[in-house]
Amino acid sequence: MHSFNTISLSLNGRLFFYSSAIVFRVLLEYSYTNFVHPIYEYAGFVLIDNAIKYCESWVLMVFMLLTLPSRAIRPSDYLICVGFFSFIVPLLVFYGMSDSERFATYVVTLQFVVINSLRRGRPVRLPRIRNGEIIAIGISVLATLLTTVGMVTAVGLSSFNLDMDRVYEFRDVATEQIYTGVFGYLAVWTTTVFGSLLLVVALRDRKVFYTCLILLAYVFWYGMSSHKSVFFYPFLVLFLWALFRYSRASALIPLGMSIVVSLSVLSYFVTESLFLPGMLIRRAFFVPSHLTFTYFEFFSINPHLYWSDSFLSWLSEYPYDDSIALVIGEYLGSTALWANNSFFSTGYMHAGVFGVLIYGLVVGLLFRVLDSMVGSRVPLWAGVSLVIIPFYSLFTSADLLTTLLTHGLGVGLVMLGLFASSHSRYSL
């Protein structure tokens, strides 16, 4: 027991946090130099020596790192670190090694500082709703039933497939039939929020049967939708449930990502297969970085959207002939590439630096609302579990408004508010 407490204290220490962050950064640099650049230089992953920008990238990283919590007390403590290590650190690596635009780097840095500063402060006073947890569970059960029946009705059991090597044979049909219209929103919200809430309740109450039932539901949804991410969503909840029972150390985030990068690079050198490192290093870490600089470059010389593709369409005319994801893809030389990217760059897409700051203010406030919902009423792992998937999409691949609606962040916050409002305290 004494040795376990010693290890726990070491993990929570700032020295271990900083050391883990530096190791992660070095591994990313190694993977970029020895894998991403040699294989994908044609796609814009260049390697250009610029000692000044390289040193700048380290200074910016250390500056932001010093402001981050070494231990997660609130949900935003954990999520801000996830955003930093999944997006900001790879962006700085790419900036320092590809001689990318300085302006974009500093604007994104400013936005991150705004978010990290605004999330702190006094809790937001939120209304209490009687029987909120029962309402949240009832809505989630109904949604899961409707989604399951709807998937079978839409594509039929003949399209059910669990072979990950064959998902692309079924995905186009599944996407066209399932992820369209109102039912498309329900299907996404069920797999990202409603199913997660039911799994959280089952784990909290130690209901083994219901836990297994929900895991089977996720396997079924994966088989019907042919989206690999659906299969892994419940395991993320299980991971957070197990992790926070033993440690809230922020160092575990860069440590875990370091393991992923190391194993991916090792798999490439051993098997020469591009699949794992291509997906977990290039796609997860460096494609968002590359697209961020592309978005800033494109919208520095082309018209901004000013949200004319969404709620302000009545105020201004959309300036392009196609979806902006396809427009950016064509700008990069591909007519078939959907170049979606995170809110860090889509804020600039909409309204330049002003849009970036607005998005930073909104996300900072969302973090504060999230912290106020959880407080002492919901276990930390439960609060994070209900919003981790939408927030990760926000950090790496989606606009703020898209994440709030399509990717389930808005629904997740509402459900968490209902779930938390019935409790004045919790016990693990």
N, C-alpha and C positions, 0 to 999 in steps of 0.2 A: 504493500500500500504506500509505503514511504517512497519507493522508487517511482511508482505511478504518479504521485503528487509532484515529484521532482521533474519528471518528464513534462507534465502538464504546465508547470511554471516556466520551464524552458521554452515550450512552444508558444506560450503567451507573451514571452519577453520581446521587447522591441529589437534587440540585437539579432535574434533568430529571424524575426520578421524581415528586417533589412537584408540579412544574409540570403534568405530564401528569394527575395525579390531580385537581388543581384545575380544569383545563380540562374534564375529564370531568364533574365535579360541576356546573359552570356550564352545560354543554350539557344535562345531565339536567334541571336546573331550568328551562331555557328550553323544552325539549320538554314538560315537565309543564305549564308555564304556558300555552303556545301551542298545544299539541296535545291532550295527555291530558285536562286539565281541561275545556276547551271541548267536546270531543266526548263524553267519558265521565263527565261529572259525575253523571249519573243512576245510575251504577254505584258511586258512593261516592268518586270521585276529585275531592274538593272542594278549594277553594282558600280558606283562612281565614288571615287575617293575624294572626300571633302572633310578634312580634319576639323575645321571650325564647326561645321554642322554636326559632325559626330560628337564632338565635345559638348556642344549645345544640347544635344538630345540627352546626354547623361545628366547635365545640370538640371534640365527641366524635369527629368524623371526623379532625381533626388529631391528636388524642391517639392514636388507633389507627394512623393512617398512619405516625407516627414510630417505631412498633415493628415495621414491616414491612421485609423485606429489599428492597434496590434491585436485587439481582442474585440469580438462582436458582442456588444451589449444590446444594440437595437438592430432591427432588420436593415436599416440603411447603412449601418457599419459594414455588414457583410456584402450588401449589394454594391456599395461604392467601390469596395475592393475588387469585386468581380468585374465591374466596369473598367477599373484601372488596369487590371492585369490582362483582361481579354481584349481590350481595345487600345487603351492609351499606350501601354508599353510596346506592343507591336507597331503602333503608329510611329513612335519615337525611333524604334529600330529601323523602320523603313525610311524615315526621314534622314537619319544619320548615315545610311548606307546607299541611298539612291539619289542623294543631292536634290531632294524634293523641295517644294515651295515653302519658304519660311513663313509667309503670311498665314497660310492654312494651319500650320503647326501651332502658331501662337494664338490664333483665334480659338482653336479647339482646346488648347490649354486654358485659356481664359474661361471658356464655357465650363470646363471641368471644375475649375476653382470656384465659380459661381455656384454650381450644384453642391459642391462639398461644403461651402460656407452656409448656404441657405438651408440645408437640411438640418442644421443645428438650431437650437433655440427652444422656446417654450412649446409644449405640445398644443396641438389644435383641439379645441373643445368640440367633441362630436356627440350627436344625439344617441341616446340609449333606446333600443327597440326591444320590446318585450317578446320573449320566445324567438329571438333572432336566430339562434343556432338551429332551432327546429325548422324555421322557415328556410334557412340556407340549405339544410339537409334535404328538405322536401323538394326544393327547386332542383337540387343536384340529382336526386333520384329520378325525378320526372325527366330531366334533360338527358340523363344517360339512357333511359328506356326509349325515349323518342329518337335519340341518335342511333341506337342499336337497330331499332326497327326500320328507321329511315335508310340506313346504309344497306340493309338487306333488300329493301324495296327498290332502292335506286340502282344498284348494280347486280344484285342477285348473288347467291352463294357460289355460283360457278366462278366468280372472280376472286374468291377467297384464296389468298396465297401467303404462306409464311416463309418462303424461300427468299432470303435477302438478295440473292444473285439474280432473281427474276422480277424484282419489284417494278423495273422500268417497262416490263411487258404489260403490266396492268395499270400503271400509275396514270397514264393519260386518260383512260376511260374513267377511272375512279375519280380523278380530279374534276373532270367534266360533269359527272353525274352527282357527285357528293358535294364538292366545294363550290357550289354556285347558289345564288339567291339567298333567301333567308336561312334555308337549311344549312348552307355552307358556313354561315356564322355560328349556328348552333353546334355543328360538328367540331369546329375549331375550339369553341368555348368549352365544350364537353371534355375534349382531350387535354386541354391546357389548364382548366380551372375546376369544372364541376367534378370530374373524376379525381382530381388531386384533392379536393375538399373531402370527398368520401373516403379516400385513402388515409388522409390525415386523421379523420375521426376514428377510423378502424384501428389505426396504429396507436392513437392516444388512449383508446379504451381497451387496447390489447385484445381485439377481436380477430383471432386468427382466421376463422372461416370467412368473414367479410373481407379481410385483407386479401386472401387468396381469390375470392370472387371478383374483386375489383381488378386485381392483376390479370385475371383471365379475360375480363372485359377489355382491358388495354390490348392484350394479345389479339383479341377478336377485331378491335378497331384497326389495329395495324394490318391485320390480314385483309380487311375490307378496303382500307384506304391506300395501301401500298406505300405509305410514308414511314420511313425508318424511324424518324424522330418520335413518332407516336409510341413505338415500342419502348423507347428509352425513357420517356417522361416519368413513369411511375418509379423507375429505379433511381431517378434523381431525388424524388421525395423520400424514398427509403434511405438513400445516402445521407440526406440532410438529417433525417430522424436519428440515424445511428451516429453521425458525426457530432451533433450538438449535445448528445448525451454524455460525451466524454471530453470534448474540447470546443471552445469557441475561438481558437487562435486563428487570426487572419493569415498567419504564415502558411496554413494548410492550403490556401488557395494557390499561391505561386508554387508551393511544393508539389501539389497535385498536377498542376499544369506542366511543371518541369518533368515529371514522370511521363506524362503524355507525350511531350516533345521528344524526350530521350528514347522512349520505346518506338515512336514513329520513325525517327532517324535510324535507329538500329534495325528496324524491320526493312528499311530501304536498302541498307548496306548488306544485309544478310540475304534477302530474297529478290532485291532489285524491283520489287513491286511498288508502283506509284500510288496505289489506292489509299493505304493508311496515311502516309505522310502527306499525300496530296489533299486529303480531306481534313486531317487534323492539324496540319501546319499551314499549308498554303491557303486552303479555303477558310479555315476557322480564324486564323490570326492575320494573314497578310493580304488577303483579298479585300476585306473591309478597309484596310489602310490605303491600299492602292486606289480603291474607289473614292475614298475621302478626298485625296488630292485631285482625282479626276473631276469630281463634282465641283470643287473650288475652282479649278482651272476652267471648266466649261462655263460656269455661271459668272465668272469674272468678265467674260466677253459676250455672253448671251443673256437674253431677258430672264429675270427672276419670275417665279410663278405667282407669288403673293397669294398662295392658297386658292388659286383659280381652279385647281383640280379638285377642290373639296368644298368647304362651307362658304367660301367667298366667291364662288363661281358666278354669282349674280352681280358682283361688283366689278370684276375685270375678266377679260377674255383670256382663255388658256392659249398661250403663245405657240404651242407646238402641235404637230399633226398626229402624234402618237403618244403613248404612255411614256413618261419621263424615263422609266427603267429601260425601255427599248431605245429611246433617244440617246441615252448615255452609252448603251451597248453599241449602237451604230457609230457613235463618236469614237469608240475604242476599236472599231473596225469589224464588228460582227452584227449582222442584221437579226440574229437569233438569240442574242445574249440579253437576259433580263438583269440589268445591273442595279438591283435594289441596294440601298445602303442605309446606315444608321442615322439617327436623329442628329448626330454630331455634324453631319454634312447636309442633311435635308433642311435644317434650319437656314443655312446659307443659301440653299436652293430657292427657298421661298422668299426671303427678304434680306439677304446679305448678312452683315454683322448684326444688324438689328434682329433678324430672325434667329440667329444663333443665341443671342442673349435672352430673347423671349423664351426659347426652348429650354435654356438653362434655368431660368426662373421657374418655369412650370414644373420641370423634373425635380428641382430642389424642393418645391412645395409638395409634390407628390410623395417624396421621401418623408417629409415631415408628417404628412397625413398618415402614411403607412406606419411610422413609428408611434403616432398617437393611437392608432387602432390597436396595436399589439400591446405596448406598455407592459403592464403586469397581468393582463387578462388572457393572453394567449401565449403558449410556448413559442420561443423564438423560431424554432425549426418549423413550426406550423405556419407562422406568419410569412416566413421566407418561402416556404413550399408553394403557397398559393399564388405568388407573384413572380417567382424566379424565372419561369419560362417566358412570360411576356417581357420582363425587364431585360433578359438576355437578348431577345429579338430587338428590343429598343437600342441596346448598346452596339449591336453588330450588323443589323440588316433591315431595320424598318423605321419609317417616319413616326413621329410622335403621335399624330392623329390616327395613323393606321394601327399603331400598337394599342392605343386606347380602345379602338373599336374592333378591328378585325382580329388582332392577336390576343385579345382578352384581358388587357390590363385594366380597363374600366370595369368590366364584369368582375375581375378578380378582386379589385378594391371594394366593390359593393358587397360581394360575398364575404370577404374578410370582415367588413364592417358589421354585417349581420351576425357572423359567427362570433365576433368578439363582444358584441353589445350585450349579450346575456351573462357575461362573466365579469366579476370584479377582481378575481384572481384565479390562478391556475396552479396545478401541481403536475409535476412530471411523473 
